[in-house]
Amino acid sequence: MRQLRNWMWAYVALAAICLARPPLAQDAFTGSWQVRCTPTSSTLALGAETFDDGFIFDEGQFSASAYMGLGFTPGAYSIDATGKMTITLSSADRGSVRWSGRVSGSTISGYITWTKPDGSVFKYRYTGSAVTNPNE
């Protein structure tokens, strides 16, 4: 009986180890970023303007403050083998926005492509820096 009980506890411990969710590793993107988004010349022709935005990468999720108010909720981002981040978020009535970019030290840069429901495409280049204390 004692041997059976020991095996049962060993099985429970093994199951707990196997089923435990490991913490998500931090990557170069993790944290808050302040960025400036500059429209391409073709997007300028559509009436777009330069704007500032705040990106947050936290526990595998990405959000962009300028787009949250437009119905684009946070979503999971991916990083390929070369270190390039990509994510596409969709809004029921605003279309889809794709971000891609890279981090180099404390700077971030990349591209935003917003495809609106009417088929128009707005493209921006962004550059920015890490926010060292987002509560200030």
RORO-554303 format. One record per residue: residue number from 1; residue in three letters; x, y, z of N, C-alpha, C, CB in turn. Coordinates in steps of 0.02 Angstrom, whole numbers. Atoms other than C-alpha are relative to their C-alpha. Glycine has a CB too. Example, Ala and Ser with C-alpha at 12.3 -4.5 7.8 and 13.67 -1.06 7.14 Angstrom:
<site 1,'ala',<45,-59,0>,<615,-225,390>,<45,60,0>,<-50,1,62>> <site 2,'ser',<-42,-59,-3>,<684,-53,357>,<-39,55,37>,<20,23,-71>> 
***
This chain:
<site 1,'met',<41,-60,0>,<0,0,0>,<43,63,0>,<-47,0,60>> <site 2,'arg',<-44,-58,-4>,<140,120,44>,<33,12,-68>,<54,-11,54>> <site 3,'gln',<-31,-7,65>,<223,87,-124>,<-49,32,-50>,<25,-68,-27>> <site 4,'leu',<51,-28,43>,<61,126,-215>,<-10,75,14>,<-67,-37,8>> <site 5,'arg',<8,-70,-19>,<42,289,-118>,<61,41,-24>,<-7,6,77>> <site 6,'asn',<-59,-36,25>,<222,339,-161>,<-3,10,-75>,<64,-39,18>> <site 7,'trp',<7,-7,73>,<189,305,-345>,<-53,52,-17>,<-18,-68,-32>> <site 8,'met',<53,-48,12>,<29,405,-336>,<27,72,9>,<-59,-12,46>> <site 9,'trp',<-28,-66,-11>,<121,556,-263>,<51,18,-54>,<32,5,70>> <site 10,'ala',<-49,-12,53>,<259,538,-391>,<-37,18,-65>,<45,-62,-12>> <site 11,'tyr',<40,-15,59>,<128,537,-529>,<-30,70,4>,<-55,-52,-9>> <site 12,'val',<29,-66,-9>,<42,691,-458>,<54,54,-9>,<-32,7,71>> <site 13,'ala',<-54,-49,8>,<209,783,-447>,<21,6,-72>,<60,-20,44>> <site 14,'leu',<-19,-1,71>,<255,734,-625>,<-53,36,-41>,<10,-72,-26>> <site 15,'ala',<54,-34,36>,<85,791,-689>,<2,75,12>,<-69,-29,20>> <site 16,'ala',<-3,-71,-15>,<103,957,-600>,<57,33,-37>,<8,11,76>> <site 17,'ile',<-57,-27,36>,<274,984,-678>,<-16,6,-74>,<62,-43,11>> <site 18,'cys',<15,0,71>,<213,938,-852>,<-54,50,-19>,<-22,-69,-22>> <site 19,'leu',<56,-44,16>,<55,1043,-843>,<12,72,20>,<-61,-25,33>> <site 20,'ala',<-14,-69,-21>,<132,1196,-763>,<20,41,-60>,<56,1,54>> <site 21,'arg',<-15,-46,55>,<139,1342,-884>,<64,37,16>,<-58,50,-14>> <site 22,'pro',<-62,-36,-15>,<316,1407,-894>,<-10,75,-11>,<58,-26,-44>> <site 23,'pro',<7,-72,12>,<334,1595,-880>,<26,18,-68>,<36,40,55>> <site 24,'leu',<-22,-23,65>,<351,1685,-1045>,<67,35,7>,<-52,46,-33>> <site 25,'ala',<-65,-31,-2>,<530,1733,-1078>,<-5,72,-26>,<51,-40,-41>> <site 26,'gln',<-2,-67,26>,<566,1916,-1101>,<40,1,-64>,<29,50,52>> <site 27,'asp',<-36,-8,62>,<624,1969,-1272>,<20,73,-6>,<-43,-22,-61>> <site 28,'ala',<-25,-68,9>,<704,2127,-1340>,<-56,52,-4>,<43,4,-62>> <site 29,'phe',<56,-46,8>,<531,2204,-1368>,<-36,15,65>,<-50,-28,-50>> <site 30,'thr',<37,-6,-63>,<464,2181,-1191>,<10,69,31>,<21,-54,49>> <site 31,'gly',<-1,-66,-31>,<419,2348,-1113>,<-41,50,-37>,<71,25,6>> <site 32,'ser',<37,-56,30>,<351,2517,-1164>,<47,40,-46>,<-30,46,54>> <site 33,'trp',<-39,-37,51>,<407,2618,-1316>,<-39,61,-21>,<15,-45,-61>> <site 34,'gln',<30,-61,27>,<372,2796,-1372>,<26,7,-71>,<19,64,44>> <site 35,'val',<-20,0,70>,<372,2807,-1562>,<-31,59,-38>,<-20,-66,-34>> <site 36,'arg',<26,-50,47>,<348,2935,-1700>,<-15,-37,-64>,<51,60,-12>> <site 37,'cys',<23,35,60>,<248,2870,-1849>,<-6,51,-57>,<-69,-35,12>> <site 38,'thr',<-3,-47,56>,<284,2956,-2015>,<-29,-32,-62>,<74,22,-13>> <site 39,'pro',<31,30,60>,<174,2925,-2168>,<47,0,-60>,<-65,37,-17>> <site 40,'thr',<-36,1,64>,<250,2873,-2334>,<-28,55,-45>,<-5,-70,-34>> <site 41,'ser',<24,-53,45>,<232,2996,-2478>,<-69,-16,-29>,<50,10,-58>> <site 42,'ser',<66,18,27>,<84,2899,-2550>,<-54,8,53>,<0,-72,-27>> <site 43,'thr',<48,-7,-55>,<-1,2901,-2379>,<-10,74,16>,<24,-38,62>> <site 44,'leu',<8,-73,-8>,<34,3088,-2361>,<-50,27,-50>,<69,35,-8>> <site 45,'ala',<46,-22,52>,<-59,3111,-2525>,<-73,-15,17>,<19,-32,-67>> <site 46,'leu',<68,18,-22>,<-210,3029,-2443>,<-24,42,59>,<-4,-74,18>> <site 47,'gly',<19,-44,-55>,<-209,3161,-2306>,<24,-20,69>,<-73,7,2>> <site 48,'ala',<-25,23,-65>,<-119,3066,-2169>,<53,48,27>,<29,-71,-5>> <site 49,'glu',<-48,-42,-33>,<-9,3155,-2043>,<45,-41,45>,<-35,56,40>> <site 50,'thr',<-45,30,-49>,<138,3112,-1932>,<-35,0,69>,<68,38,3>> <site 51,'phe',<29,2,-67>,<84,3057,-1757>,<46,-38,46>,<-70,-32,-2>> <site 52,'asp',<-37,36,-52>,<160,2996,-1594>,<-44,-56,27>,<23,47,56>> <site 53,'asp',<37,57,-26>,<111,2828,-1521>,<40,-31,56>,<-15,-51,-56>> <site 54,'gly',<-32,39,-53>,<149,2718,-1373>,<-13,-74,-11>,<-25,22,69>> <site 55,'phe',<5,73,7>,<183,2532,-1395>,<14,-32,67>,<49,-27,-56>> <site 56,'ile',<-14,40,-59>,<174,2407,-1254>,<4,-73,-21>,<-55,11,56>> <site 57,'phe',<-10,71,10>,<243,2231,-1266>,<4,-31,69>,<66,-16,-43>> <site 58,'asp',<3,28,-68>,<195,2130,-1112>,<-27,-71,-3>,<-43,44,46>> <site 59,'glu',<20,70,-3>,<186,1942,-1086>,<-25,-27,-67>,<-53,-9,52>> <site 60,'gly',<17,25,67>,<181,1907,-1273>,<-56,37,-35>,<-19,-72,5>> <site 61,'gln',<54,-39,29>,<45,2037,-1306>,<25,69,-21>,<-58,7,50>> <site 62,'phe',<-17,-66,26>,<60,2198,-1407>,<-61,45,0>,<30,-5,-71>> <site 63,'ser',<53,-49,8>,<-44,2356,-1398>,<31,66,-22>,<-41,9,66>> <site 64,'ala',<-21,-66,23>,<-30,2527,-1480>,<-54,49,21>,<12,1,-79>> <site 65,'ser',<50,-44,-30>,<-115,2669,-1388>,<-41,39,-51>,<33,49,47>> <site 66,'ala',<37,-39,51>,<-162,2768,-1545>,<-55,-42,-33>,<48,27,-52>> <site 67,'tyr',<48,43,35>,<-257,2618,-1614>,<-51,-32,48>,<37,-55,-37>> <site 68,'met',<47,31,-46>,<-341,2554,-1455>,<-67,35,0>,<29,0,71>> <site 69,'gly',<63,-37,1>,<-471,2692,-1461>,<-39,-10,-65>,<14,73,9>> <site 70,'leu',<34,14,64>,<-512,2638,-1639>,<-27,-71,-3>,<48,13,-58>> <site 71,'gly',<27,68,-1>,<-561,2462,-1586>,<51,-55,-12>,<-53,-5,-49>> <site 72,'phe',<-53,51,9>,<-394,2373,-1610>,<24,-22,69>,<59,27,-44>> <site 73,'thr',<-18,25,-66>,<-373,2268,-1453>,<67,-35,-2>,<-55,-47,27>> <site 74,'pro',<-66,33,-1>,<-206,2195,-1396>,<-3,-71,-27>,<26,-1,72>> <site 75,'gly',<-5,68,27>,<-148,2034,-1476>,<71,-26,5>,<-23,-1,-72>> <site 76,'ala',<-65,33,-5>,<-4,1911,-1479>,<44,18,-60>,<-9,-76,4>> <site 77,'tyr',<-48,-14,53>,<151,1958,-1578>,<47,-59,-7>,<38,65,15>> <site 78,'ser',<-50,53,10>,<282,1843,-1652>,<66,32,-20>,<-24,-50,-54>> <site 79,'ile',<-68,-21,18>,<469,1859,-1676>,<31,-57,-39>,<42,20,64>> <site 80,'asp',<-30,52,41>,<555,1765,-1816>,<74,-11,20>,<-5,17,-75>> <site 81,'ala',<-69,19,-17>,<730,1689,-1813>,<49,58,-10>,<22,-59,-42>> <site 82,'thr',<-45,-57,12>,<806,1854,-1875>,<-12,57,50>,<-9,26,-71>> <site 83,'gly',<15,-52,-49>,<730,1955,-1732>,<-53,49,-21>,<61,36,17>> <site 84,'lys',<53,-45,25>,<591,2035,-1834>,<-66,-17,32>,<-5,-4,-77>> <site 85,'met',<66,8,-32>,<426,2062,-1743>,<-54,15,-51>,<-7,47,62>> <site 86,'thr',<59,-15,40>,<259,2053,-1832>,<-63,-14,40>,<1,-42,-65>> <site 87,'ile',<67,10,-29>,<79,2069,-1778>,<-51,33,-46>,<-5,28,73>> <site 88,'thr',<56,-30,36>,<-85,2101,-1866>,<-60,1,47>,<-17,-39,-66>> <site 89,'leu',<61,-7,-40>,<-236,2167,-1771>,<-56,22,-46>,<10,51,58>> <site 90,'ser',<59,-17,41>,<-411,2184,-1842>,<-53,33,43>,<-28,-62,-34>> <site 91,'ser',<57,-33,-30>,<-559,2294,-1801>,<-60,-12,-45>,<13,77,12>> <site 92,'ala',<59,15,39>,<-735,2252,-1856>,<-17,54,-51>,<-59,-11,46>> <site 93,'asp',<19,-54,45>,<-762,2423,-1934>,<58,44,-23>,<-52,42,33>> <site 94,'arg',<-57,-42,19>,<-585,2492,-1958>,<51,-36,-43>,<34,26,62>> <site 95,'gly',<-47,36,42>,<-497,2355,-2057>,<53,-37,41>,<33,46,-48>> <site 96,'ser',<-54,35,-34>,<-330,2278,-2011>,<64,42,-3>,<12,-70,-31>> <site 97,'val',<-64,-36,-4>,<-162,2349,-1958>,<54,-51,14>,<-1,55,55>> <site 98,'arg',<-57,45,-9>,<3,2257,-1975>,<60,42,20>,<15,-40,-65>> <site 99,'trp',<-62,-31,-23>,<157,2309,-1878>,<56,-50,-11>,<-4,21,75>> <site 100,'ser',<-61,41,2>,<332,2243,-1911>,<57,44,23>,<13,-30,-72>> <site 101,'gly',<-55,-42,-23>,<494,2299,-1836>,<55,-39,35>,<-25,52,45>> <site 102,'arg',<-58,28,-33>,<658,2269,-1749>,<22,47,57>,<58,-10,-49>> <site 103,'val',<-29,-38,-55>,<744,2324,-1589>,<76,-4,-7>,<-23,-28,70>> <site 104,'ser',<-73,-4,-1>,<924,2381,-1583>,<19,41,62>,<30,31,-66>> <site 105,'gly',<-15,-34,-63>,<981,2422,-1407>,<-63,28,31>,<51,57,-11>> <site 106,'ser',<59,-31,-30>,<856,2547,-1338>,<-43,36,-52>,<20,49,55>> <site 107,'thr',<41,-30,53>,<781,2596,-1507>,<-40,-53,-36>,<44,38,-50>> <site 108,'ile',<44,44,38>,<640,2519,-1606>,<-17,36,-66>,<-66,-17,40>> <site 109,'ser',<20,-30,65>,<597,2546,-1790>,<-35,-53,-41>,<62,28,-38>> <site 110,'gly',<36,46,43>,<484,2470,-1920>,<-53,34,-41>,<-30,-54,42>> <site 111,'tyr',<52,-23,47>,<331,2487,-2028>,<-69,-18,25>,<11,-29,-70>> <site 112,'ile',<71,12,-15>,<143,2499,-2005>,<-37,3,-67>,<-29,54,51>> <site 113,'thr',<42,0,60>,<21,2452,-2144>,<-72,-8,24>,<20,-57,-50>> <site 114,'trp',<71,1,-20>,<-162,2494,-2112>,<-42,-6,-63>,<-19,65,40>> <site 115,'thr',<45,11,55>,<-284,2421,-2237>,<-71,12,25>,<8,-73,-30>> <site 116,'lys',<67,-19,-23>,<-453,2503,-2216>,<-53,-41,-38>,<-11,76,-10>> <site 117,'pro',<53,39,32>,<-620,2420,-2259>,<-14,19,-72>,<-63,6,40>> <site 118,'asp',<13,-21,69>,<-636,2524,-2418>,<57,-19,-48>,<-10,76,-2>> <site 119,'gly',<-56,22,41>,<-471,2450,-2480>,<59,48,-1>,<-23,-11,-69>> <site 120,'ser',<-56,-47,-1>,<-365,2605,-2453>,<53,-25,49>,<-24,72,19>> <site 121,'val',<-56,24,-41>,<-192,2570,-2380>,<41,60,22>,<44,-51,-41>> <site 122,'phe',<-40,-53,-30>,<-101,2688,-2263>,<64,-33,27>,<-39,38,57>> <site 123,'lys',<-64,28,-22>,<85,2653,-2235>,<40,53,37>,<40,-27,-60>> <site 124,'tyr',<-41,-43,-41>,<197,2727,-2102>,<66,-35,17>,<-38,20,66>> <site 125,'arg',<-63,24,-29>,<376,2709,-2043>,<2,27,71>,<63,23,-42>> <site 126,'tyr',<-6,-24,-69>,<402,2719,-1855>,<70,-10,27>,<-51,-36,45>> <site 127,'thr',<-63,5,-37>,<554,2748,-1748>,<-13,27,70>,<58,40,-35>> <site 128,'gly',<10,-23,-68>,<566,2770,-1562>,<49,-29,48>,<-70,-16,23>> <site 129,'ser',<-45,23,-52>,<647,2730,-1398>,<-38,-30,58>,<45,57,24>> <site 130,'ala',<29,32,-58>,<615,2628,-1243>,<-17,52,52>,<49,-53,29>> <site 131,'val',<21,-43,-56>,<522,2713,-1101>,<28,-34,63>,<-79,9,3>> <site 132,'thr',<-33,32,-58>,<629,2681,-948>,<-43,-2,62>,<63,37,16>> <site 133,'asn',<46,0,-56>,<496,2728,-821>,<-68,24,-24>,<26,44,59>> <site 134,'pro',<64,-20,30>,<320,2726,-898>,<-47,35,48>,<-34,-60,-28>> <site 135,'asn',<45,-33,-49>,<242,2793,-736>,<16,73,11>,<4,-36,66>> <site 136,'glu',<-17,-71,-9>,<329,2962,-747>,<-36,43,-50>,<75,10,-6>> 
***
